[in-house]
Amino acid sequence: MPYRSRRSGCHHPFTRRHLFAIAAAGLAVTALPISATGATSDVVETDEEPHHHVIFQNGVIRLMRVLIPAGKATLWHEHTHDYAVTVIGGSTVHTGSREDGSSMDGEMTTGSVIYGAYQDKHAIRRITNTGPDLLHQIAFELLRPSAGDFGKADRSEASVFALVLDEQRLKAWHLTLEAGASTPIYRQDGPGVRVVLSGRRIIETKPGEIGHEGVVQAGDAAFTLPATRVLTNAGPTQLSLIEFELR
C-alpha cells in the first residue's frame, strides 16, 4: 500500500486524512462565516494554499509542486477537482477533514501515486508534516469536468510500463530503465503528465524525427501531448518515471 494509516476517523479515498480542532470545554465557540460552497471563510482553494505552488496550467490540468517542511502544516484547503499526486519525498503526516471533524496519522511513501475523486464530492483538508524531512509532491488537478474521450490509454504491449493507477478519467504507469536501455515504441493517446523519480538524462524519439535529449532530475514534471515515441535512458544511473495519461 502506498499509504499506511492508523485510523481514528472515517475513510477517505485520497490520503484518508482528517483533523479538526475542538474548542476546550466551557469556552464559547464563535461561528465562522459560511461561503456559497459551504466552506468557512478560513478555507482557501487548493491552488491558493501557500504550500501548493502552481508551476503549469492550461485548459486540461493545473500542475503544482507541493512542499511542506518538517513540522509545518497547510492551511485548510478545499479540493474541488479530481486530483492526482506523486510523492517525490515522503514523510509521516497528520491529516484532517473539516466535514466530520475526525483526524488520523499516516505515511505518504516516496514514489507512491495517490488519486482523489473530488469533482463530484468536494473535500476540505489540512496536512501537517510530522516527520523530520520535507514532504515533496507533484500534484495536478483535472480541470475538465469529465473524461475527454482521448483514447484507450493502453500500454499493455509495452511491458516495461507497470500500471499503478487505473481510474475512470486517468491511468498511470511506472517506468524503470537501466542506463542505456530503451522502451519499445508505444502510443500515448491522450494528454498527460510525466514525473521523474530518478535519473540524469533522457532521449525522446518520435518516428521520422531525430531524438530530443533532455537533462532531468528527481521531481521534474512536464505536461505531455499525445504521440508515438520511444524513451531512452541516456544517463549513467537508473531512470524512473511515472507517466499519467488522461482518458
Steps between C-alpha positions, in 0.01 A plus 500: 500500500642845413319651798498340842274638770408468863137601495307706749223611265318424179650376173591739219607388150797731456731512800222411744605787720294674763567773756272738690585726793227481766451791741582431863205409718322801647633751245266677263540414131449774242350385171702584190331645191395239245576541131270411212677163467450420869863570596579731789683824427833363630507242219692571178491337157767235457699702245497800739641304795857632558667156496340415162706675231339511154772435240287436188138542396293467183142402424563137592705495823639719776844369602637577847814434702400443864771569760421459871804534731541279806267605780296737281133483401296616204203726533157345480449466124212380284537243223245554223667311211613140456859496622810285445818499709846350458707504819858609425618511861280324754425564866262414781198728514213603724201574282152624543150544367285806568188304401477270800767626738697174507880469495763241423872434466659326204788491258547614139777285357753616242403393147135433580213619280172615659170605343210698645159514328385845611315617188159387630576501872708794620723461805670736745835376628802603705839321501766520770845357424586311819825352367858637507527561124336714235176356356536552124224419250413561138123540481257598229130577472288385205332822389267345242169407669488150350703243307622633167463183289865538402556131438543160661818583696636149449870415528458128552718424195789694657563281804763735642211722614354370829144619564473676839173695464182416308217749549207597280671822387867418542760224480860498620799272443839462666791475256849387603789495252859406574782707350492479120166314483201606288126436501337333203309742279172588669199726450370764740137571401409785734680791667689415814764581760851353533659504847866409554584293808868450414738532206739736327432516126220387267461479121151509346480383139192518274470313168669689217667749735838527669507445875438785743732481801441658839666512840272391784504455875266371769194722532492623139149504354364584156172506309516254210305489174369193314772342285667180389849487652794312644669603826869428564694532824807693385638549850741290709243414768157338509214705353168476683182680384129518568303563181135612530257497209150648490217292357 
